[in-house]
Amino acid sequence: MENLGYIATFFIILSFMAQDLRNLRLLNLMGTILFLIYAILTHQKPLIAVNGFVAVVHFYNLLVDTQPGRFSSKWKIGDWF
């Protein structure tokens, strides 16, 4: 059971190394789903809540974001302000 948590952690960490936002979301979604399964199996309600919410947000953004090039490697954090 604990190995599932480590595998989920691996995907979350790997997602932070992604250069493309879509890849980041996909990798993070995989880790989030694994953490959600882990939380359900171990009855950890706070983890179920946060990972369930994050999974929905990633899934929604992956489905809705159809604008090509919207988030490219040229995008900078300063563009938010």
ABEGO torsion letter per residue (X at the ends): XAAAAAAAAAAAAAAAABABAAAAAAAAAAAAAAAAAAAAAAGBAAAAAAAAAAAAAAAAAAAABABBGABBAABBAAAAX
